[in-house]
Amino acid sequence: MEDLADNVKVDPATFVEVGIPSWHINGHGENCKTFCLSCMDGIGRTCGEEVETTWAQTNVLGTSVREMGPGACHETLNDQWCGGNFWKIIGFRMSSLLS
């Protein structure tokens, strides 16, 4: 966090609460509905479907990971998502350098 530009740093005192996006919640049980973004206090209108678009990017891995054991499957998907997050962070850094 220290290496990021001031305009993209998050104050360490910031409280972050997680929620489940509206479409994704349908795959969860009734007890999870309290974590639905649409039902949480203080949440504005949001798409909140980053979860779905992230999963969509891994669809091409389906033919490979279905043949893997649980550990290899987990590591492959984790590598895919970490790589995507890496490029997002690089994009943050590049946009902060350009502004």
PyMOL commands that set and color helices and strands:
alter all, ss='L'
color gray80, all
select helices_A, chain A and resi 6-8+24-27+30-35+37-39+50-57+59-65+70-98
alter helices_A, ss='H'
color red, helices_A
deselect
rebuild
show_as cartoon
